[in-house]
């Protein structure tokens, strides 16, 4: 439990620094920061699986890894702009979405 929490904190810090260096924004400024961290974790697991895989399994893992990396690149570019943050913060909690006229 402790090791897993420590590993997750380290991963978040690494991702935070990568996003800051690549995009110039904080991890929390992304539209879906949790998805970015989860994709990084999945990529690490897939890379670890590649070391012992061979044949068709290896090819499947490489394709999945390529897909996850593409998803991650897109998620890292999806930044929540200040006006959108203000809109979400200004919404009262528990209010149902407005129906179109």
N, C-alpha and C positions, 0 to 999 in steps of 0.2 A: 504494500500500500504506500509506504513512505517513498520507496524507490520510484514507483509509478508517478506519484505527485511531483517528485523532484524532476523526473524526466520530462513531464509535461510543462513544468515551469521553465526549464531550460529551453525546450522547443519553442515555447511562446516568446522567450527573450530573443532567440535566434531569428525567428520569423519577424518579430518587431523590428529588429535591426536591419534585416533584409528589405522589408517594406520601406523603412525610412531611407535606406541607401538607394533603392531602385525607384521609388515613387515620390520621395520627399514628403511623405505624410506619415502619421502615426498609424499603427495597426487598427486602433479604434476608429479611425476615420474612414475605413473601408466599409462598403455596404454590408458585408457579411464576414467580419473578422473570424468568427468561430469556424466558418467553412474553410477559410484559408488555413487555419491551424490544423483542422481535421484532414484536409487534403495533404498537407505536409506530412502528417503522421502516416497516412495511407501510402504515400510515396516511399517513405522510409521502410515501411513493412514490405512493400513490393520489391524494393531494391534488395532487402535482406533475403527474400524468397528467391530472387534470381540466382543467388550464389549456389543454391543446391538444386535448381531446376534444370531440366534438359529437354530437348526435343520440342514437342508440341506445347508442353506446359511452359517452357521458357518463352516460346513465341507468344503465347497467350498473355503471360505476365508482362512482356515487353510492350505489347499493344495496349494493355491496360495502363501501364506506366506512362506511356506516351499520351494517352487520353487524360490521365490525371494531371500530368504536367501542363497540358493545354488548358484544362479547366482552371488550374492554379494561376496560370499567367493571366487569364481573363479576370479572375476574382481579384487579383492584386491590382488590376487597373481600374476596378469599379470603386471609385471614391465617392463618398457621400459629401456633397457640397454643403457649404454653410447654410444656404437658404433652405435646403431640404432638412437639415438638422433642426433648424428653427421651426419648420412646419411640424415636425414630429413632436418636438418639445412643447409646442403650443397646443397640441391636442389634449383635451382632458382624458384621463384614463377611464376605461370602461364605457366610453361612448361608442355606440354602434356606428359602423360606416354609413356614410350618407348615401342614400339611394339616388340614382340619376333621375333628373326631372322627366 
